[in-house]
């Protein structure tokens, strides 16, 4: 159960909850004192419930205020190559951990992509939107090598 909570919380960006579940899972697997570890897990259930409720509220608010994507994105001046590479590298890290935050960050980076990388970035973005994170990560790594 802790492993599932860790993975799901990490996927939706509830990092504090994911870290707590990971610590408790690790404690449960590493210790020889199962009874004491289970007691620790039980003591942390109320905290995990509060973190879950806070995360759900943040997600609900984020979706409530989200604007529908327009069909014709406005042109935005590309950012400096170093900043673009740093942002793409951060997205690769999220893709490699199957974190859905990669989708929003990729969408946000798209209008800032230098023209020289536009076609490849569109291929990358199509894979992200299709939730094909392994292929998207590979394309992003190729982009980083080219940049």
ROGU-776919 format. One record per residue: residue number from 1; residue in one letter; x, y, z of N, C-alpha, C in turn. Coordinates in nm, 4 decimals, padded with zeros to 6 digits, always signed. Example, Ala and Ser with C-alpha at 12.3 -4.5 7.8 and 13.67 -1.06 7.14 Angstrom:
{kolke = 1 torvex = A nX = +01.3190 nY = -00.5690 nZ = +00.7800 caX = +01.2300 caY = -00.4500 caZ = +00.7800 cX = +01.3200 cY = -00.3300 cZ = +00.7800}
{kolke = 2 torvex = S nX = +01.2850 nY = -00.2250 nZ = +00.7080 caX = +01.3670 caY = -00.1060 caZ = +00.7140 cX = +01.2900 cY = +00.0030 cZ = +00.7870}
This chain:
{kolke = 1 torvex = X nX = +00.0818 nY = -00.1179 nZ = +00.0000 caX = +00.0000 caY = +00.0000 caZ = +00.0000 cX = +00.0876 cY = +00.1263 cZ = +00.0000}
{kolke = 2 torvex = X nX = +00.1914 nY = +00.1279 nZ = +00.0806 caX = +00.2802 caY = +00.2440 caZ = +00.0854 cX = +00.3480 cY = +00.2667 cZ = -00.0488}
{kolke = 3 torvex = X nX = +00.3849 nY = +00.1590 nZ = -00.1149 caX = +00.4492 caY = +00.1712 caZ = -00.2456 cX = +00.3529 cY = +00.2370 cZ = -00.3455}
{kolke = 4 torvex = X nX = +00.2273 nY = +00.1979 nZ = -00.3428 caX = +00.1268 caY = +00.2569 caZ = -00.4313 cX = +00.1043 cY = +00.4036 cZ = -00.4018}
{kolke = 5 torvex = X nX = +00.0962 nY = +00.4376 nZ = -00.2725 caX = +00.0793 caY = +00.5780 caZ = -00.2336 cX = +00.1989 cY = +00.6599 cZ = -00.2811}
{kolke = 6 torvex = X nX = +00.3183 nY = +00.6056 nZ = -00.2620 caX = +00.4404 caY = +00.6757 caZ = -00.3044 cX = +00.4359 cY = +00.7043 cZ = -00.4541}
{kolke = 7 torvex = X nX = +00.4047 nY = +00.6040 nZ = -00.5341 caX = +00.4037 caY = +00.6202 caZ = -00.6788 cX = +00.2962 cY = +00.7152 cZ = -00.7275}
{kolke = 8 torvex = X nX = +00.1771 nY = +00.6989 nZ = -00.6751 caX = +00.0663 caY = +00.7838 caZ = -00.7182 cX = +00.0886 cY = +00.9285 cZ = -00.6757}
{kolke = 9 torvex = X nX = +00.1318 nY = +00.9473 nZ = -00.5529 caX = +00.1569 caY = +01.0834 caZ = -00.5038 cX = +00.2672 cY = +01.1499 cZ = -00.5853}
{kolke = 10 torvex = X nX = +00.3725 nY = +01.0753 nZ = -00.6170 caX = +00.4797 caY = +01.1314 caZ = -00.6987 cX = +00.4324 cY = +01.1677 cZ = -00.8376}
{kolke = 11 torvex = X nX = +00.3439 nY = +01.0866 nZ = -00.8945 caX = +00.2931 caY = +01.1120 caZ = -01.0291 cX = +00.2123 cY = +01.2396 cZ = -01.0367}
{kolke = 12 torvex = X nX = +00.1329 nY = +01.2672 nZ = -00.9344 caX = +00.0492 caY = +01.3874 caZ = -00.9388 cX = +00.1166 cY = +01.5084 cZ = -00.8746}
{kolke = 13 torvex = X nX = +00.2417 nY = +01.4934 nZ = -00.8336 caX = +00.3164 caY = +01.6069 caZ = -00.7807 cX = +00.2997 cY = +01.6317 cZ = -00.6319}
{kolke = 14 torvex = X nX = +00.2436 nY = +01.5371 nZ = -00.5583 caX = +00.2300 caY = +01.5498 caZ = -00.4128 cX = +00.3594 cY = +01.4973 cZ = -00.3494}
{kolke = 15 torvex = X nX = +00.4663 nY = +01.5739 nZ = -00.3667 caX = +00.5997 caY = +01.5253 caZ = -00.3324 cX = +00.6198 cY = +01.5001 cZ = -00.1839}
{kolke = 16 torvex = X nX = +00.5606 nY = +01.5803 nZ = -00.0979 caX = +00.5784 caY = +01.5596 caZ = +00.0465 cX = +00.5140 cY = +01.4270 cZ = +00.0871}
{kolke = 17 torvex = X nX = +00.3953 nY = +01.4010 nZ = +00.0358 caX = +00.3273 caY = +01.2743 caZ = +00.0646 cX = +00.4078 cY = +01.1575 cZ = +00.0069}
{kolke = 18 torvex = X nX = +00.4598 nY = +01.1730 nZ = -00.1139 caX = +00.5395 caY = +01.0665 caZ = -00.1761 cX = +00.6648 cY = +01.0376 cZ = -00.0937}
{kolke = 19 torvex = X nX = +00.7313 nY = +01.1419 nZ = -00.0451 caX = +00.8528 caY = +01.1218 caZ = +00.0342 cX = +00.8223 cY = +01.0532 cZ = +00.1669}
{kolke = 20 torvex = X nX = +00.7117 nY = +01.0915 nZ = +00.2305 caX = +00.6737 caY = +01.0281 caZ = +00.3570 cX = +00.6410 cY = +00.8801 cZ = +00.3339}
{kolke = 21 torvex = X nX = +00.5643 nY = +00.8503 nZ = +00.2305 caX = +00.5309 caY = +00.7113 caZ = +00.2002 cX = +00.6573 cY = +00.6317 cZ = +00.1678}
{kolke = 22 torvex = X nX = +00.7500 nY = +00.6934 nZ = +00.0971 caX = +00.8763 caY = +00.6270 caZ = +00.0628 cX = +00.9573 cY = +00.5961 cZ = +00.1881}
{kolke = 23 torvex = X nX = +00.9643 nY = +00.6929 nZ = +00.2796 caX = +01.0389 caY = +00.6714 caZ = +00.4040 cX = +00.9769 cY = +00.5582 cZ = +00.4857}
{kolke = 24 torvex = X nX = +00.8449 nY = +00.5604 nZ = +00.4972 caX = +00.7771 caY = +00.4568 caZ = +00.5750 cX = +00.7930 cY = +00.3196 cZ = +00.5084}
{kolke = 25 torvex = X nX = +00.7854 nY = +00.3162 nZ = +00.3763 caX = +00.8049 caY = +00.1897 caZ = +00.3042 cX = +00.9460 cY = +00.1364 cZ = +00.3270}
{kolke = 26 torvex = X nX = +01.0441 nY = +00.2258 nZ = +00.3163 caX = +01.1839 caY = +00.1874 caZ = +00.3368 cX = +01.2051 cY = +00.1363 cZ = +00.4793}
{kolke = 27 torvex = X nX = +01.1480 nY = +00.2079 nZ = +00.5776 caX = +01.1586 caY = +00.1644 caZ = +00.7167 cX = +01.0987 cY = +00.0254 cZ = +00.7354}
{kolke = 28 torvex = X nX = +00.9858 nY = +00.0033 nZ = +00.6726 caX = +00.9176 caY = -00.1253 caZ = +00.6862 cX = +01.0009 cY = -00.2377 cZ = +00.6257}
{kolke = 29 torvex = X nX = +01.0662 nY = -00.2094 nZ = +00.5136 caX = +01.1455 caY = -00.3123 caZ = +00.4470 cX = +01.2817 cY = -00.3343 cZ = +00.5129}
{kolke = 30 torvex = X nX = +01.3395 nY = -00.2278 nZ = +00.5699 caX = +01.4761 caY = -00.2353 caZ = +00.6213 cX = +01.4870 cY = -00.2816 cZ = +00.7660}
{kolke = 31 torvex = X nX = +01.3842 nY = -00.2616 nZ = +00.8448 caX = +01.3951 caY = -00.2896 caZ = +00.9875 cX = +01.3618 cY = -00.4354 cZ = +01.0185}
{kolke = 32 torvex = X nX = +01.4189 nY = -00.4833 nZ = +01.1238 caX = +01.3852 caY = -00.6169 caZ = +01.1704 cX = +01.2698 cY = -00.6127 cZ = +01.2700}
{kolke = 33 torvex = X nX = +01.2356 nY = -00.4932 nZ = +01.3151 caX = +01.1306 caY = -00.4763 caZ = +01.4160 cX = +01.0013 cY = -00.4355 cZ = +01.3463}
{kolke = 34 torvex = X nX = +00.9316 nY = -00.5317 nZ = +01.2898 caX = +00.8112 caY = -00.5050 caZ = +01.2117 cX = +00.7024 cY = -00.4397 cZ = +01.2952}
{kolke = 35 torvex = X nX = +00.6859 nY = -00.4843 nZ = +01.4181 caX = +00.5804 caY = -00.4289 caZ = +01.5034 cX = +00.6027 cY = -00.2801 cZ = +01.5274}
{kolke = 36 torvex = X nX = +00.7263 nY = -00.2427 nZ = +01.5567 caX = +00.7562 caY = -00.1011 caZ = +01.5824 cX = +00.7373 cY = -00.0173 cZ = +01.4554}
{kolke = 37 torvex = X nX = +00.7796 nY = -00.0719 nZ = +01.3426 caX = +00.7649 caY = +00.0002 caZ = +01.2166 cX = +00.6176 cY = +00.0163 cZ = +01.1808}
{kolke = 38 torvex = X nX = +00.5378 nY = -00.0893 nZ = +01.1992 caX = +00.3944 caY = -00.0781 caZ = +01.1723 cX = +00.3291 cY = +00.0237 cZ = +01.2642}
{kolke = 39 torvex = X nX = +00.3759 nY = +00.0323 nZ = +01.3885 caX = +00.3240 caY = +00.1339 caZ = +01.4803 cX = +00.3580 cY = +00.2733 cZ = +01.4283}
{kolke = 40 torvex = X nX = +00.4790 nY = +00.2900 nZ = +01.3755 caX = +00.5194 caY = +00.4185 caZ = +01.3177 cX = +00.4322 cY = +00.4542 cZ = +01.1977}
{kolke = 41 torvex = X nX = +00.4038 nY = +00.3555 nZ = +01.1142 caX = +00.3154 caY = +00.3775 caZ = +00.9993 cX = +00.1783 cY = +00.4224 cZ = +01.0488}
{kolke = 42 torvex = X nX = +00.1242 nY = +00.3518 nZ = +01.1480 caX = -00.0079 caY = +00.3853 caZ = +01.2020 cX = -00.0099 cY = +00.5267 cZ = +01.2585}
{kolke = 43 torvex = X nX = +00.0993 nY = +00.5665 nZ = +01.3252 caX = +00.1078 caY = +00.7018 caZ = +01.3808 cX = +00.1083 cY = +00.8074 cZ = +01.2709}
{kolke = 44 torvex = X nX = +00.1609 nY = +00.7727 nZ = +01.1533 caX = +00.1714 caY = +00.8689 caZ = +01.0435 cX = +00.0489 cY = +00.8727 cZ = +00.9528}
{kolke = 45 torvex = X nX = -00.0469 nY = +00.7841 nZ = +00.9734 caX = -00.1665 caY = +00.7829 caZ = +00.8893 cX = -00.2403 cY = +00.9167 cZ = +00.8934}
{kolke = 46 torvex = X nX = -00.2640 nY = +00.9773 nZ = +01.0105 caX = -00.3324 caY = +01.1075 caZ = +01.0100 cX = -00.2547 cY = +01.2143 cZ = +00.9304}
{kolke = 47 torvex = X nX = -00.1230 nY = +01.2140 nZ = +00.9417 caX = -00.0425 caY = +01.3110 caZ = +00.8653 cX = -00.0565 cY = +01.2846 cZ = +00.7159}
{kolke = 48 torvex = X nX = -00.0534 nY = +01.1574 nZ = +00.6767 caX = -00.0685 caY = +01.1229 caZ = +00.5362 cX = -00.2071 cY = +01.1647 cZ = +00.4856}
{kolke = 49 torvex = X nX = -00.3088 nY = +01.1480 nZ = +00.5691 caX = -00.4439 caY = +01.1890 caZ = +00.5301 cX = -00.4513 cY = +01.3404 cZ = +00.5104}
{kolke = 50 torvex = X nX = -00.3856 nY = +01.4155 nZ = +00.5981 caX = -00.3849 caY = +01.5620 caZ = +00.5835 cX = -00.3112 cY = +01.6030 cZ = +00.4564}
{kolke = 51 torvex = X nX = -00.1963 nY = +01.5387 nZ = +00.4301 caX = -00.1208 caY = +01.5695 caZ = +00.3083 cX = -00.2015 cY = +01.5349 cZ = +00.1834}
{kolke = 52 torvex = X nX = -00.2702 nY = +01.4231 nZ = +00.1867 caX = -00.3542 caY = +01.3834 caZ = +00.0742 cX = -00.4659 cY = +01.4841 cZ = +00.0515}
{kolke = 53 torvex = X nX = -00.5315 nY = +01.5255 nZ = +00.1593 caX = -00.6404 caY = +01.6226 caZ = +00.1473 cX = -00.5886 cY = +01.7557 cZ = +00.0921}
{kolke = 54 torvex = X nX = -00.4738 nY = +01.8002 nZ = +00.1408 caX = -00.4166 caY = +01.9263 caZ = +00.0916 cX = -00.3784 cY = +01.9147 cZ = -00.0554}
{kolke = 55 torvex = X nX = -00.3215 nY = +01.8015 nZ = -00.0945 caX = -00.2835 caY = +01.7805 caZ = -00.2346 cX = -00.4068 cY = +01.7778 cZ = -00.3245}
{kolke = 56 torvex = X nX = -00.5113 nY = +01.7086 nZ = -00.2790 caX = -00.6350 caY = +01.7016 caZ = -00.3575 cX = -00.6957 cY = +01.8410 cZ = -00.3740}
{kolke = 57 torvex = X nX = -00.6900 nY = +01.9204 nZ = -00.2693 caX = -00.7437 caY = +02.0562 caZ = -00.2770 cX = -00.6647 cY = +02.1409 cZ = -00.3769}
{kolke = 58 torvex = X nX = -00.5318 nY = +02.1289 nZ = -00.3733 caX = -00.4484 caY = +02.2041 caZ = -00.4684 cX = -00.4767 cY = +02.1613 cZ = -00.6123}
{kolke = 59 torvex = X nX = -00.4902 nY = +02.0309 nZ = -00.6336 caX = -00.5208 caY = +01.9822 caZ = -00.7688 cX = -00.6582 cY = +02.0307 cZ = -00.8151}
{kolke = 60 torvex = X nX = -00.7565 nY = +02.0243 nZ = -00.7260 caX = -00.8905 caY = +02.0706 caZ = -00.7603 cX = -00.8881 cY = +02.2179 cZ = -00.7970}
{kolke = 61 torvex = X nX = -00.8176 nY = +02.2981 nZ = -00.7186 caX = -00.8069 caY = +02.4413 caZ = -00.7477 cX = -00.7342 cY = +02.4666 cZ = -00.8792}
{kolke = 62 torvex = X nX = -00.6301 nY = +02.3891 nZ = -00.9042 caX = -00.5538 caY = +02.4072 caZ = -01.0288 cX = -00.6415 cY = +02.3775 cZ = -01.1500}
{kolke = 63 torvex = X nX = -00.7205 nY = +02.2711 nZ = -01.1432 caX = -00.8069 caY = +02.2376 caZ = -01.2556 cX = -00.9223 cY = +02.3364 cZ = -01.2685}
{kolke = 64 torvex = X nX = -00.9700 nY = +02.3880 nZ = -01.1580 caX = -01.0810 caY = +02.4831 caZ = -01.1623 cX = -01.0397 cY = +02.6138 cZ = -01.2289}
{kolke = 65 torvex = X nX = -00.9126 nY = +02.6513 nZ = -01.2129 caX = -00.8647 caY = +02.7773 caZ = -01.2684 cX = -00.7918 cY = +02.7605 cZ = -01.4015}
{kolke = 66 torvex = X nX = -00.7807 nY = +02.6369 nZ = -01.4481 caX = -00.7095 caY = +02.6131 caZ = -01.5741 cX = -00.7910 cY = +02.6686 cZ = -01.6899}
{kolke = 67 torvex = X nX = -00.7210 nY = +02.7339 nZ = -01.7791 caX = -00.7850 caY = +02.7883 caZ = -01.8984 cX = -00.7735 cY = +02.6855 cZ = -02.0103}
{kolke = 68 torvex = X nX = -00.8768 nY = +02.6723 nZ = -02.0910 caX = -00.8653 caY = +02.5795 caZ = -02.2027 cX = -00.7554 cY = +02.6249 cZ = -02.2976}
{kolke = 69 torvex = X nX = -00.6834 nY = +02.5280 nZ = -02.3501 caX = -00.5743 caY = +02.5596 caZ = -02.4429 cX = -00.6329 cY = +02.6162 cZ = -02.5712}
{kolke = 70 torvex = X nX = -00.5738 nY = +02.7229 nZ = -02.6179 caX = -00.6195 caY = +02.7805 caZ = -02.7439 cX = -00.5586 cY = +02.7032 cZ = -02.8591}
{kolke = 71 torvex = X nX = -00.6240 nY = +02.7028 nZ = -02.9705 caX = -00.5755 caY = +02.6330 caZ = -03.0896 cX = -00.4562 cY = +02.7044 cZ = -03.1515}
{kolke = 72 torvex = X nX = -00.4536 nY = +02.8340 nZ = -03.1406 caX = -00.3474 caY = +02.9147 caZ = -03.1997 cX = -00.2663 cY = +02.9815 cZ = -03.0891}
{kolke = 73 torvex = X nX = -00.1559 nY = +02.9184 nZ = -03.0442 caX = -00.0772 caY = +02.9818 caZ = -02.9378 cX = -00.0122 cY = +03.1108 cZ = -02.9869}
{kolke = 74 torvex = X nX = -00.0110 nY = +03.2073 nZ = -02.8996 caX = +00.0523 caY = +03.3346 caZ = -02.9328 cX = +00.2030 cY = +03.3148 cZ = -02.9417}
{kolke = 75 torvex = X nX = +00.2654 nY = +03.3896 nZ = -03.0291 caX = +00.4098 caY = +03.3810 caZ = -03.0426 cX = +00.4747 cY = +03.4410 cZ = -02.9193}
{kolke = 76 torvex = X nX = +00.5728 nY = +03.3713 nZ = -02.8689 caX = +00.6498 caY = +03.4167 caZ = -02.7536 cX = +00.7960 cY = +03.4126 cZ = -02.7951}
{kolke = 77 torvex = X nX = +00.8682 nY = +03.5129 nZ = -02.7583 caX = +01.0108 caY = +03.5180 caZ = -02.7897 cX = +01.0831 cY = +03.3995 cZ = -02.7264}
{kolke = 78 torvex = X nX = +01.1651 nY = +03.3270 nZ = -02.8035 caX = +01.2413 caY = +03.2158 caZ = -02.7443 cX = +01.3304 cY = +03.2651 cZ = -02.6303}
{kolke = 79 torvex = X nX = +01.3511 nY = +03.1796 nZ = -02.5320 caX = +01.4381 caY = +03.2136 caZ = -02.4205 cX = +01.5822 cY = +03.1784 cZ = -02.4564}
{kolke = 80 torvex = X nX = +01.6746 nY = +03.2178 nZ = -02.3727 caX = +01.8158 caY = +03.1880 caZ = -02.3963 cX = +01.8366 cY = +03.0371 cZ = -02.4032}
{kolke = 81 torvex = X nX = +01.9282 nY = +02.9939 nZ = -02.4884 caX = +01.9529 caY = +02.8513 caZ = -02.5084 cX = +01.9843 cY = +02.7784 cZ = -02.3780}
{kolke = 82 torvex = X nX = +02.0655 nY = +02.8387 nZ = -02.2917 caX = +02.1006 caY = +02.7733 caZ = -02.1649 cX = +01.9768 cY = +02.7506 cZ = -02.0786}
{kolke = 83 torvex = X nX = +01.8912 nY = +02.8500 nZ = -02.0703 caX = +01.7691 caY = +02.8376 caZ = -01.9898 cX = +01.6757 cY = +02.7336 cZ = -02.0515}
{kolke = 84 torvex = X nX = +01.6664 nY = +02.7322 nZ = -02.1834 caX = +01.5812 caY = +02.6339 caZ = -02.2510 cX = +01.6311 cY = +02.4920 cZ = -02.2250}
{kolke = 85 torvex = X nX = +01.7631 nY = +02.4720 nZ = -02.2349 caX = +01.8212 caY = +02.3396 caZ = -02.2087 cX = +01.7977 cY = +02.2977 cZ = -02.0642}
{kolke = 86 torvex = X nX = +01.8142 nY = +02.3896 nZ = -01.9695 caX = +01.7909 caY = +02.3578 caZ = -01.8282 cX = +01.6466 cY = +02.3133 cZ = -01.8047}
{kolke = 87 torvex = X nX = +01.5530 nY = +02.3839 nZ = -01.8658 caX = +01.4125 caY = +02.3476 caZ = -01.8493 cX = +01.3825 cY = +02.2127 cZ = -01.9139}
{kolke = 88 torvex = X nX = +01.4399 nY = +02.1881 nZ = -02.0306 caX = +01.4177 caY = +02.0600 caZ = -02.0980 cX = +01.4796 cY = +01.9459 cZ = -02.0173}
{kolke = 89 torvex = X nX = +01.5957 nY = +01.9703 nZ = -01.9594 caX = +01.6598 caY = +01.8676 caZ = -01.8755 cX = +01.5717 cY = +01.8340 cZ = -01.7546}
{kolke = 90 torvex = X nX = +01.5118 nY = +01.9349 nZ = -01.6935 caX = +01.4215 caY = +01.9114 caZ = -01.5800 cX = +01.2999 cY = +01.8289 cZ = -01.6238}
{kolke = 91 torvex = X nX = +01.2521 nY = +01.8539 nZ = -01.7446 caX = +01.1390 caY = +01.7774 caZ = -01.7970 cX = +01.1788 cY = +01.6320 cZ = -01.8184}
{kolke = 92 torvex = X nX = +01.2994 nY = +01.6080 nZ = -01.8684 caX = +01.3469 caY = +01.4712 caZ = -01.8891 cX = +01.3465 cY = +01.3950 cZ = -01.7565}
{kolke = 93 torvex = X nX = +01.3905 nY = +01.4602 nZ = -01.6512 caX = +01.3906 caY = +01.3967 caZ = -01.5186 cX = +01.2486 cY = +01.3555 cZ = -01.4793}
{kolke = 94 torvex = X nX = +01.1524 nY = +01.4430 nZ = -01.5040 caX = +01.0130 caY = +01.4105 caZ = -01.4723 cX = +00.9611 cY = +01.2980 cZ = -01.5612}
{kolke = 95 torvex = X nX = +00.9951 nY = +01.3019 nZ = -01.6889 caX = +00.9517 caY = +01.1960 caZ = -01.7807 cX = +01.0052 cY = +01.0609 cZ = -01.7359}
{kolke = 96 torvex = X nX = +01.1319 nY = +01.0597 nZ = -01.6959 caX = +01.1951 caY = +00.9337 caZ = -01.6554 cX = +01.1328 cY = +00.8756 cZ = -01.5287}
{kolke = 97 torvex = X nX = +01.0682 nY = +00.9610 nZ = -01.4492 caX = +01.0011 caY = +00.9109 caZ = -01.3293 cX = +00.8494 cY = +00.9032 cZ = -01.3496}
{kolke = 98 torvex = X nX = +00.8056 nY = +00.9158 nZ = -01.4752 caX = +00.6627 caY = +00.9070 caZ = -01.5113 cX = +00.5776 cY = +01.0091 cZ = -01.4370}
{kolke = 99 torvex = X nX = +00.6342 nY = +01.1259 nZ = -01.4129 caX = +00.5640 caY = +01.2309 caZ = -01.3403 cX = +00.4824 cY = +01.3142 cZ = -01.4389}
{kolke = 100 torvex = X nX = +00.3529 nY = +01.3229 nZ = -01.4151 caX = +00.2635 caY = +01.3933 caZ = -01.5070 cX = +00.2888 cY = +01.5436 cZ = -01.5142}
{kolke = 101 torvex = X nX = +00.3665 nY = +01.5973 nZ = -01.4224 caX = +00.4011 caY = +01.7393 caZ = -01.4306 cX = +00.4802 cY = +01.7695 cZ = -01.5572}
{kolke = 102 torvex = X nX = +00.5399 nY = +01.6660 nZ = -01.6157 caX = +00.6151 caY = +01.6834 caZ = -01.7401 cX = +00.5262 cY = +01.7381 cZ = -01.8514}
{kolke = 103 torvex = X nX = +00.3991 nY = +01.7048 nZ = -01.8483 caX = +00.3076 caY = +01.7500 caZ = -01.9535 cX = +00.2943 cY = +01.9017 cZ = -01.9502}
{kolke = 104 torvex = X nX = +00.2602 nY = +01.9558 nZ = -01.8348 caX = +00.2415 caY = +02.1005 caZ = -01.8231 cX = +00.3708 cY = +02.1757 cZ = -01.8510}
{kolke = 105 torvex = X nX = +00.4826 nY = +02.1252 nZ = -01.7996 caX = +00.6098 caY = +02.1940 caZ = -01.8224 cX = +00.6484 cY = +02.1908 cZ = -01.9693}
{kolke = 106 torvex = X nX = +00.6191 nY = +02.0810 nZ = -02.0376 caX = +00.6480 caY = +02.0720 caZ = -02.1813 cX = +00.5616 cY = +02.1697 cZ = -02.2592}
{kolke = 107 torvex = X nX = +00.4339 nY = +02.1748 nZ = -02.2237 caX = +00.3430 caY = +02.2700 caZ = -02.2889 cX = +00.3911 cY = +02.4139 cZ = -02.2677}
{kolke = 108 torvex = X nX = +00.4353 nY = +02.4432 nZ = -02.1460 caX = +00.4815 caY = +02.5788 caZ = -02.1154 cX = +00.6117 cY = +02.6128 cZ = -02.1873}
{kolke = 109 torvex = X nX = +00.6963 nY = +02.5140 nZ = -02.2084 caX = +00.8240 caY = +02.5389 caZ = -02.2747 cX = +00.8076 cY = +02.5535 cZ = -02.4256}
{kolke = 110 torvex = X nX = +00.7047 nY = +02.4940 nZ = -02.4808 caX = +00.6865 caY = +02.4913 caZ = -02.6261 cX = +00.6996 cY = +02.6276 cZ = -02.6941}
{kolke = 111 torvex = X nX = +00.6272 nY = +02.7297 nZ = -02.6493 caX = +00.6382 caY = +02.8571 caZ = -02.7209 cX = +00.7747 cY = +02.9249 cZ = -02.7064}
{kolke = 112 torvex = X nX = +00.8569 nY = +02.8789 nZ = -02.6156 caX = +00.9889 caY = +02.9380 caZ = -02.5937 cX = +01.0993 cY = +02.8641 cZ = -02.6694}
{kolke = 113 torvex = X nX = +01.0617 nY = +02.7606 nZ = -02.7421 caX = +01.1599 caY = +02.6772 caZ = -02.8100 cX = +01.2247 cY = +02.7548 cZ = -02.9244}
{kolke = 114 torvex = X nX = +01.3574 nY = +02.7502 nZ = -02.9311 caX = +01.4259 caY = +02.8172 caZ = -03.0429 cX = +01.3798 cY = +02.7584 cZ = -03.1764}
{kolke = 115 torvex = X nX = +01.3712 nY = +02.8423 nZ = -03.2775 caX = +01.3248 caY = +02.7997 caZ = -03.4094 cX = +01.4055 cY = +02.6830 cZ = -03.4645}
{kolke = 116 torvex = X nX = +01.5335 nY = +02.6771 nZ = -03.4320 caX = +01.6185 caY = +02.5688 caZ = -03.4830 cX = +01.5772 cY = +02.4328 cZ = -03.4288}
{kolke = 117 torvex = X nX = +01.5047 nY = +02.4288 nZ = -03.3191 caX = +01.4621 caY = +02.3032 caZ = -03.2570 cX = +01.3106 cY = +02.2817 cZ = -03.2658}
{kolke = 118 torvex = X nX = +01.2413 nY = +02.3702 nZ = -03.3348 caX = +01.0947 caY = +02.3684 caZ = -03.3359 cX = +01.0382 cY = +02.2342 cZ = -03.3846}
{kolke = 119 torvex = X nX = +01.0830 nY = +02.1840 nZ = -03.4978 caX = +01.0260 caY = +02.0603 caZ = -03.5541 cX = +01.0484 cY = +01.9420 cZ = -03.4600}
{kolke = 120 torvex = X nX = +01.1689 nY = +01.9286 nZ = -03.4082 caX = +01.1973 caY = +01.8183 caZ = -03.3159 cX = +01.1197 cY = +01.8337 cZ = -03.1866}
{kolke = 121 torvex = X nX = +01.1043 nY = +01.9577 nZ = -03.1408 caX = +01.0284 caY = +01.9783 caZ = -03.0171 cX = +00.8819 cY = +01.9407 cZ = -03.0379}
{kolke = 122 torvex = X nX = +00.8279 nY = +01.9676 nZ = -03.1542 caX = +00.6887 caY = +01.9305 caZ = -03.1815 cX = +00.6720 cY = +01.7787 cZ = -03.1801}
{kolke = 123 torvex = X nX = +00.7710 nY = +01.7048 nZ = -03.2324 caX = +00.7686 caY = +01.5581 caZ = -03.2237 cX = +00.7711 cY = +01.5139 cZ = -03.0775}
{kolke = 124 torvex = X nX = +00.8588 nY = +01.5785 nZ = -03.0007 caX = +00.8701 caY = +01.5505 caZ = -02.8566 cX = +00.7368 cY = +01.5768 cZ = -02.7861}
{kolke = 125 torvex = X nX = +00.6781 nY = +01.6923 nZ = -02.8137 caX = +00.5539 caY = +01.7315 caZ = -02.7484 cX = +00.4399 cY = +01.6358 cZ = -02.7845}
{kolke = 126 torvex = X nX = +00.4385 nY = +01.5881 nZ = -02.9065 caX = +00.3366 caY = +01.4908 caZ = -02.9468 cX = +00.3485 cY = +01.3629 cZ = -02.8649}
{kolke = 127 torvex = X nX = +00.4713 nY = +01.3187 nZ = -02.8381 caX = +00.4920 caY = +01.1974 caZ = -02.7576 cX = +00.4524 cY = +01.2219 cZ = -02.6120}
{kolke = 128 torvex = X nX = +00.4821 nY = +01.3416 nZ = -02.5601 caX = +00.4420 caY = +01.3756 caZ = -02.4224 cX = +00.2905 cY = +01.3739 cZ = -02.4120}
{kolke = 129 torvex = X nX = +00.2232 nY = +01.4377 nZ = -02.5077 caX = +00.0767 caY = +01.4435 caZ = -02.5059 cX = +00.0145 cY = +01.3041 cZ = -02.5183}
{kolke = 130 torvex = X nX = +00.0836 nY = +01.2147 nZ = -02.5867 caX = +00.0352 caY = +01.0767 caZ = -02.6021 cX = +00.0721 cY = +00.9905 cZ = -02.4813}
{kolke = 131 torvex = X nX = +00.1379 nY = +01.0515 nZ = -02.3826 caX = +00.1838 caY = +00.9830 caZ = -02.2617 cX = +00.2858 cY = +00.8740 cZ = -02.2922}
{kolke = 132 torvex = X nX = +00.3562 nY = +00.8899 nZ = -02.4028 caX = +00.4655 caY = +00.7992 caZ = -02.4394 cX = +00.5942 cY = +00.8584 cZ = -02.3825}
{kolke = 133 torvex = X nX = +00.6053 nY = +00.8552 nZ = -02.2494 caX = +00.7160 caY = +00.9210 caZ = -02.1813 cX = +00.8525 cY = +00.8636 cZ = -02.2180}
{kolke = 134 torvex = X nX = +00.8686 nY = +00.7316 nZ = -02.2352 caX = +01.0013 caY = +00.6812 caZ = -02.2725 cX = +01.0493 cY = +00.7378 cZ = -02.4073}
{kolke = 135 torvex = X nX = +00.9616 nY = +00.7405 nZ = -02.5072 caX = +01.0012 caY = +00.7941 caZ = -02.6383 cX = +01.0225 cY = +00.9453 cZ = -02.6298}
{kolke = 136 torvex = X nX = +00.9364 nY = +01.0137 nZ = -02.5551 caX = +00.9523 caY = +01.1583 caZ = -02.5377 cX = +01.0865 cY = +01.1895 cZ = -02.4732}
{kolke = 137 torvex = X nX = +01.1245 nY = +01.1105 nZ = -02.3734 caX = +01.2526 caY = +01.1306 caZ = -02.3066 cX = +01.3679 cY = +01.1114 cZ = -02.4038}
{kolke = 138 torvex = X nX = +01.3584 nY = +01.0100 nZ = -02.4872 caX = +01.4650 caY = +00.9851 caZ = -02.5860 cX = +01.4766 cY = +01.1020 cZ = -02.6838}
{kolke = 139 torvex = X nX = +01.3641 nY = +01.1535 nZ = -02.7304 caX = +01.3673 caY = +01.2684 caZ = -02.8227 cX = +01.4262 cY = +01.3902 cZ = -02.7530}
{kolke = 140 torvex = X nX = +01.3873 nY = +01.4121 nZ = -02.6272 caX = +01.4408 caY = +01.5268 caZ = -02.5523 cX = +01.5912 cY = +01.5137 cZ = -02.5336}
{kolke = 141 torvex = X nX = +01.6383 nY = +01.3949 nZ = -02.5079 caX = +01.7838 caY = +01.3737 caZ = -02.4923 cX = +01.8557 cY = +01.4057 cZ = -02.6243}
{kolke = 142 torvex = X nX = +01.7954 nY = +01.3671 nZ = -02.7356 caX = +01.8529 caY = +01.4018 caZ = -02.8664 cX = +01.8581 cY = +01.5529 cZ = -02.8842}
{kolke = 143 torvex = X nX = +01.7504 nY = +01.6204 nZ = -02.8447 caX = +01.7477 caY = +01.7663 caZ = -02.8525 cX = +01.8574 cY = +01.8278 cZ = -02.7671}
{kolke = 144 torvex = X nX = +01.8767 nY = +01.7741 nZ = -02.6477 caX = +01.9800 caY = +01.8268 caZ = -02.5580 cX = +02.1193 cY = +01.8058 cZ = -02.6169}
{kolke = 145 torvex = X nX = +02.1409 nY = +01.6954 nZ = -02.6856 caX = +02.2710 caY = +01.6709 caZ = -02.7491 cX = +02.2952 cY = +01.7681 cZ = -02.8643}
{kolke = 146 torvex = X nX = +02.1886 nY = +01.8027 nZ = -02.9348 caX = +02.1991 caY = +01.8952 caZ = -03.0489 cX = +02.2169 cY = +02.0391 cZ = -03.0038}
{kolke = 147 torvex = X nX = +02.1563 nY = +02.0722 nZ = -02.8908 caX = +02.1531 caY = +02.2126 caZ = -02.8462 cX = +02.2884 cY = +02.2583 cZ = -02.7948}
